[in-house]
Amino acid sequence: MKKLLFAIIAFVFSSCAGGYSFTGASISPDTKTFFVDQFINRSSMVNPMLAPELTLTLNTKVSSGTNLQSVNDNADISFKGTIIGYYITPVSIQGDDRASKNRLTISVRIVCVNRIDKKMNFEQTFSRFKDYDSALSLSDVEEALMKQINEELVEDIFNKAFVNW
């Protein structure tokens, strides 16, 4: 009985060639390559590490989450990102008009061009934030918060581009 169940499962997955991956990505079998252009930072507050980190994180996510090959030109799917917001706002105001928490928010504008499946093209803004204790300075927490936010932004971008559930 177990052998029959295994054979059925193996057959089902083998018949999905090119259209399924265990990451949830749904990509046309005709799509072979991708390119992530270097992110541009247009926010009023600039962290010099943000653009290269976002570029690397998105590139790594697409490489590890799909079977696509990274190329420098004529890619089947290309991403162009602009950082449009990087700012701190007070949240959770206390009775003495002081914030007990601050919020780091990062917003990016992404243009994704899919030359194989033009229905998958998009231009969209993605934003994520993390709160931190206002007793800490931004420099104390910035690197860790930026990494967490970048991971969430890249997950959102990846899902928009590749996960069609």
VOGU-3710 file (C-alpha; in Angstrom, 3 decimals, decimal comma):
1> mkkllfaiia> 0,000/0,000/0,000  2,825/2,414/0,882  4,574/1,618/-2,407  1,411/2,401/-4,371  0,938/5,703/-2,537  4,586/6,632/-3,161  4,252/5,744/-6,856  1,156/7,942/-7,202  2,841/10,884/-5,487  5,976/10,457/-7,607
11> fvfsscaggy> 3,885/10,367/-10,780  1,934/13,497/-9,842  5,094/15,495/-9,133  6,902/14,233/-12,224  3,987/15,301/-14,423  4,315/18,872/-13,168  7,682/19,417/-14,854  8,613/23,056/-15,233  5,538/24,445/-13,540  6,071/23,634/-9,886
21> sftgasispd> 8,786/24,023/-7,314  8,874/23,262/-3,625  9,258/26,998/-2,895  5,779/27,620/-4,312  7,140/29,352/-7,400  5,082/28,877/-10,524  7,233/29,636/-13,557  6,723/28,914/-17,225  9,121/26,205/-18,470  10,123/28,673/-21,234
31> tktffvdqfi> 11,491/31,093/-18,634  15,199/30,440/-18,118  16,947/33,627/-16,942  16,595/36,614/-14,611  18,360/39,873/-13,842  18,233/42,090/-10,744  19,380/45,618/-11,512  21,225/47,469/-8,755  18,649/49,181/-6,520  18,716/52,990/-6,594
41> nrssmvnpml> 18,248/54,950/-3,375  15,952/57,974/-3,808  14,798/58,312/-0,196  15,490/61,501/1,723  17,244/59,550/4,493  19,940/57,340/2,949  21,576/54,266/4,425  24,484/53,514/2,063  24,233/49,752/2,676  20,520/49,458/1,893
51> apeltltlnt> 20,597/49,441/-1,935  23,391/46,858/-2,271  21,836/44,673/0,452  18,399/44,699/-1,194  19,931/43,892/-4,586  21,909/40,980/-3,160  18,989/39,653/-1,099  16,585/39,672/-4,082  19,205/38,088/-6,345  19,878/35,360/-3,778
61> kvssgtnlqs> 16,160/34,696/-3,242  15,442/34,287/-6,971  18,539/32,091/-7,425  17,678/29,824/-4,503  13,899/29,839/-4,956  13,799/29,071/-8,681  15,745/27,214/-11,352  16,415/30,470/-13,224  19,947/31,479/-14,144  21,234/34,975/-13,392
71> vndnadisfk> 22,365/36,907/-16,488  23,471/40,472/-17,164  21,388/41,188/-20,266  18,386/39,944/-22,239  16,879/38,241/-19,186  13,477/36,607/-19,395  12,535/38,301/-16,109  14,128/41,506/-14,861  13,721/43,519/-11,673  14,444/47,211/-11,231
81> gtiigyyitp> 14,112/48,625/-7,724  14,077/52,138/-6,307  14,165/52,827/-2,580  11,593/55,584/-2,126  11,289/55,645/1,645  13,561/55,075/4,613  12,292/56,840/7,701  11,761/56,735/11,439  8,437/57,603/13,075  7,427/57,575/16,724
91> vsiqgddras> 4,769/55,039/17,713  3,220/54,015/21,004  3,149/57,472/22,609  3,234/57,483/26,420  1,368/59,821/28,773  4,279/62,283/28,850  4,126/62,727/25,028  7,222/60,600/24,508  7,318/57,606/22,226  8,077/54,309/23,892
101> knrltisvri> 8,715/52,809/20,469  10,035/54,065/17,153  9,341/52,531/13,759  11,788/52,066/10,893  9,916/51,878/7,589  11,438/51,013/4,224  9,506/51,406/0,964  10,647/50,259/-2,476  9,166/50,689/-5,938  9,676/47,575/-8,075
111> vcvnridkkm> 9,303/47,228/-11,817  9,247/43,591/-12,904  9,311/42,813/-16,616  8,549/39,255/-17,681  9,348/38,906/-21,395  7,903/35,382/-21,553  4,578/35,965/-19,761  3,655/39,651/-20,080  0,625/39,161/-17,789  3,138/38,800/-14,961
121> nfeqtfsrfk> 4,644/42,280/-15,494  4,074/44,651/-12,599  5,065/47,958/-11,094  4,303/48,146/-7,398  5,398/49,761/-4,149  6,233/47,445/-1,252  6,623/48,690/2,334  7,611/46,970/5,536  8,477/48,204/9,007  9,871/47,119/12,337
131> dydsalslsd> 9,370/48,774/15,724  12,130/49,205/18,275  12,445/50,559/21,797  12,946/54,323/21,747  15,517/54,017/24,540  17,830/52,587/21,868  19,413/54,753/19,211  18,832/53,902/15,558  22,515/53,082/15,155  22,152/50,416/17,872
141> veealmkqin> 19,440/48,513/15,983  19,610/49,702/12,372  21,623/46,847/10,880  19,454/44,099/12,390  16,184/45,890/11,567  17,285/46,591/8,001  18,140/42,913/7,484  14,732/41,778/8,813  12,839/44,330/6,719  14,865/43,454/3,602
151> eelvedifnk> 13,991/39,772/4,006  10,276/40,602/4,267  10,366/42,994/1,299  12,163/40,448/-0,863  9,679/37,744/0,136  6,824/40,060/-0,933  8,526/40,853/-4,257  9,305/37,178/-4,919  5,716/36,157/-4,158  4,305/38,834/-6,460
161> afvnw> 6,634/37,777/-9,284  6,528/33,992/-8,966  3,833/32,632/-6,646  0,471/32,462/-8,370  -1,687/30,676/-5,827
//
